[in-house]
């Protein structure tokens, strides 16, 4: 999608602090971190969110989770949280599916 912020970041049209990239995903540091580690993992294919995902997106969605676990391991995070906000009421502000990798501090429960 041409005007999507995360699509523009993936294409290199907007600056980001890249953490990881391969043919399927792009991961970068969040500009407004809520934990010592907060990385966004974005599939390169534009999917507006989980509510817009289709069965053919299952590989990308699952792969994003594996990349999040790899980044956590690379950063020696034994405990971490992966969040996927869906819809504005849940906190999604960029409508391109993405995961938040949070770590480096105790995470309370229930969240939110």
N, C-alpha and C positions, 0 to 999 in steps of 0.2 A: 504494500500500500504506500503510495507516494508520500502522503502527509503524516504518516505514523512516526512518532518520535523514536520508537525503538527500531523501526525499519531504517530510519535515517542513521541511527547509531551503528547498526549492523553494516550499512553501506559505507560507513566512514565519513558521512556528511556532518555529523555532530561529534564533538569530542567525548571521550569516555576513558576511564582507567581500566583498560582491558585486563582481565584475569585469565581468560581461556577463550580459545576459538578453534573450531574445526568446521568441517563442511556443513554440519547440521545446527550447531548452536554457537551463541556468543554470550560470554559472561563478563560482567564488569562490576566495579565497585559502585554501590549506591551513593548518590550525592548527598543524601540525608540519612545517614546510618542511625538505626535505633538500637544497635548492639555493636560490640567491638568488631565483629565480622558481620557484614551485611552485603551480600553479593547478589546481583540479579542474574538469573540464567534465562536466556531468551532463545526460543527456537528461531532460526533464520526465516522459516516460512511464517507468513503472517497468519495468525489465528487470533481472533479478537479476544477470546477468553475461553474458559472451560465450557461455558454455555453455548459457544459457537463451535466447539470441537466436534468432529465427526469420527467415526471408527477408523478412518484412514489416517487420522492424526495420532493414534495411540502410540505409534513408534516414537514420534517426536516428543510426546509428553513423557513417556517412560524414559527416554534417553536423557531428557533434561534432569530427571531425578538422579540418574546414574552419574551425570556430570557434576551435579551438586555434591554427591557423596565423594567423588574423586577430589573435588576442590577442598572439601572438608578434611579429607585424609591428607592432602598436600599441606594443609595448614595445621595439621596435628590437632584437629578438633575431634575429640572422642564423643562429644555430645553436641548436638546441633538440632535446629528446627528448620523445616522446609515449609514455607507458606505459599499458597496460591490464592490470592484474593480474586473473587469473581463478582463483578458488579460494583457500582459506585458505593452502594450502601455497605459493602464489605471492605471498602478501602481501595478498590482498584481505580487508579487515576490515569493509567495509560492502558488503552484497550488493545493490547497485544499481549497474548498469554505470556506470563513470566513467573518464575519461581523466585522467592526470596530465601536465600540461605542465611540463617541467623545463627550466631554462635559467639563464644567467648565470655558468656555470663550465664547465670542461672535464668532459666525461662520459667515464669510463673504459670500456673494453671488455675482456672481457665484463662485462656488468652482473651484479649479484647476488653 
